[in-house]
């Protein structure tokens, strides 16, 4: 099981966020996130939003640090990318 996380550079709600993704399945992603106590409401389309203060904990649990571009590339390659709806 390999999960990936990008640096906490995405602003929102007064803090910075990372994206946690799987390149295998959403089930793998949900299982990993649940093991860390990340609430399901943090799941958005194809990733979990992880606040900056939890970044080191997620990496220590086994997530591999990658760039934001690599997160998108991994999702596309796995067929797991879900874009935001427009309108």
Residue frames as qw, qx, qy, qz and C-alpha x, y, z in Angstrom:
[[0.000, 0.891, 0.455, 0.000, 0.00, 0.00, 0.00],
 [0.417, -0.059, 0.024, 0.907, 1.49, 3.32, -1.08],
 [0.041, 0.902, 0.425, -0.058, -0.21, 6.64, -0.49],
 [0.480, 0.268, 0.079, 0.832, 1.07, 10.02, -1.60],
 [0.181, -0.869, -0.360, 0.288, 0.89, 13.52, -0.14],
 [0.438, 0.618, 0.055, 0.650, 1.88, 16.89, -1.54],
 [0.314, -0.011, -0.402, 0.860, 3.30, 19.78, 0.52],
 [0.063, -0.735, -0.615, 0.278, 0.84, 21.89, 2.53],
 [0.218, -0.118, 0.201, 0.948, 0.68, 24.85, 0.16],
 [0.130, -0.480, -0.647, -0.578, -3.04, 25.08, -0.60],
 [0.079, -0.044, 0.420, -0.903, -4.78, 27.87, 1.36],
 [0.452, -0.420, -0.590, -0.520, -8.28, 27.53, 2.75],
 [0.639, -0.667, -0.352, -0.152, -10.18, 28.38, 5.92],
 [0.280, -0.903, 0.270, -0.185, -7.23, 30.24, 7.39],
 [0.656, -0.474, 0.570, 0.139, -4.70, 27.42, 7.07],
 [0.332, 0.535, -0.666, -0.400, -2.64, 25.48, 4.53],
 [0.886, 0.031, 0.353, -0.300, -3.59, 22.05, 3.22],
 [0.080, -0.361, 0.865, 0.339, -2.05, 19.00, 1.55],
 [0.815, 0.172, -0.176, -0.525, -3.72, 16.42, -0.67],
 [0.423, -0.287, 0.857, -0.065, -3.51, 12.74, 0.24],
 [0.742, 0.363, -0.239, -0.510, -4.09, 10.34, -2.68],
 [0.728, -0.137, 0.667, 0.074, -3.81, 6.70, -3.70],
 [0.302, 0.481, -0.583, -0.581, -2.65, 5.45, -7.08],
 [0.017, -0.012, -0.997, -0.076, -4.53, 2.17, -6.60],
 [0.261, -0.535, -0.744, -0.304, -8.06, 2.74, -5.31],
 [0.314, -0.603, 0.057, -0.731, -10.34, 4.91, -3.23],
 [0.867, -0.420, -0.248, -0.103, -10.79, 1.95, -0.86],
 [0.745, 0.022, -0.285, 0.603, -7.04, 1.96, -0.12],
 [0.112, 0.453, -0.105, 0.878, -7.18, 5.72, 0.44],
 [0.586, -0.572, -0.116, -0.562, -10.18, 5.52, 2.78],
 [0.895, -0.287, -0.304, 0.154, -8.58, 2.69, 4.78],
 [0.571, 0.160, -0.256, 0.763, -5.34, 4.64, 5.27],
 [0.121, -0.497, 0.035, -0.859, -7.17, 7.84, 6.22],
 [0.741, -0.519, -0.229, -0.359, -9.43, 6.00, 8.66],
 [0.838, -0.144, -0.349, 0.394, -6.38, 4.46, 10.31],
 [0.353, 0.177, -0.214, 0.894, -5.12, 7.98, 11.01],
 [0.062, -0.604, -0.618, 0.500, -8.50, 9.17, 12.27],
 [0.026, 0.114, -0.285, -0.951, -8.99, 11.53, 9.33],
 [0.478, 0.397, 0.557, -0.551, -12.73, 12.20, 9.09],
 [0.479, 0.371, 0.720, 0.339, -14.52, 11.07, 5.91],
 [0.194, 0.923, 0.292, -0.158, -15.77, 14.64, 5.43],
 [0.228, -0.733, 0.394, 0.505, -12.15, 15.55, 4.53],
 [0.500, 0.107, 0.743, 0.432, -12.52, 13.46, 1.33],
 [0.341, 0.692, 0.041, -0.635, -13.10, 15.63, -1.72],
 [0.714, 0.571, -0.195, -0.355, -13.77, 13.86, -5.04],
 [0.886, 0.318, -0.309, 0.136, -10.41, 12.03, -5.35],
 [0.463, 0.324, -0.520, 0.641, -8.28, 13.06, -2.36],
 [0.505, -0.705, -0.439, 0.233, -8.29, 13.84, 1.34],
 [0.106, 0.826, -0.147, 0.534, -7.52, 17.38, 2.45],
 [0.762, -0.328, -0.370, 0.418, -4.92, 17.20, 5.21],
 [0.133, -0.987, 0.019, -0.093, -4.15, 20.31, 7.32],
 [0.417, 0.699, -0.475, 0.333, -0.51, 21.38, 7.56],
 [0.382, -0.594, 0.570, -0.420, -0.27, 20.51, 11.25],
 [0.892, -0.081, 0.405, -0.185, -0.94, 16.82, 10.41],
 [0.635, 0.667, -0.371, -0.122, 1.47, 16.60, 7.45],
 [0.076, 0.562, -0.802, 0.190, 4.42, 15.09, 9.40],
 [0.607, -0.093, 0.680, -0.402, 2.10, 12.55, 11.06],
 [0.842, 0.438, 0.119, -0.291, 0.77, 11.36, 7.69],
 [0.496, 0.669, -0.553, 0.024, 4.30, 11.05, 6.29],
 [0.205, -0.446, 0.811, -0.319, 5.41, 9.15, 9.41],
 [0.753, 0.095, 0.524, -0.387, 2.50, 6.75, 8.86],
 [0.629, 0.026, 0.702, 0.332, 3.88, 5.92, 5.43],
 [0.491, 0.828, 0.256, -0.084, 2.64, 8.46, 2.89],
 [0.662, 0.049, 0.258, 0.702, 5.25, 9.31, 0.27],
 [0.005, -0.772, -0.070, 0.631, 6.04, 13.00, -0.21],
 [0.494, 0.323, 0.556, 0.585, 5.57, 14.15, -3.82],
 [0.006, -0.102, 0.100, 0.990, 4.94, 17.43, -5.63],
 [0.493, 0.419, 0.389, -0.655, 1.45, 18.72, -6.35],
 [0.520, 0.487, -0.461, -0.530, 2.01, 18.02, -10.03],
 [0.184, 0.202, -0.962, -0.018, 2.94, 14.43, -9.22],
 [0.357, 0.220, 0.729, -0.542, -0.30, 14.01, -7.23],
 [0.606, 0.511, 0.032, -0.609, -2.31, 14.96, -10.32],
 [0.409, 0.468, -0.726, -0.294, -0.15, 12.76, -12.56],
 [0.060, -0.091, 0.969, -0.223, -0.62, 9.77, -10.23],
 [0.488, 0.352, 0.547, -0.583, -4.39, 10.24, -10.15],
 [0.586, 0.549, -0.254, -0.539, -4.62, 10.49, -13.94],
 [0.269, 0.398, -0.867, -0.135, -2.40, 7.46, -14.49],
 [0.128, 0.053, 0.938, -0.317, -4.53, 5.38, -12.11],
 [0.221, -0.395, -0.681, -0.575, -7.80, 6.57, -13.65],
 [0.337, -0.545, -0.672, 0.370, -8.85, 8.02, -10.29],
 [0.114, -0.080, -0.032, 0.990, -8.87, 11.75, -11.16],
 [0.024, 0.723, 0.689, 0.051, -12.27, 13.41, -10.63],
 [0.198, 0.233, 0.060, 0.950, -12.46, 17.03, -11.72],
 [0.145, 0.395, 0.478, -0.771, -14.67, 19.67, -10.15],
 [0.297, 0.630, 0.681, 0.226, -17.95, 20.21, -11.93],
 [0.126, 0.002, 0.099, 0.987, -18.34, 23.54, -13.61],
 [0.358, -0.328, -0.348, -0.802, -21.43, 25.66, -13.22]]
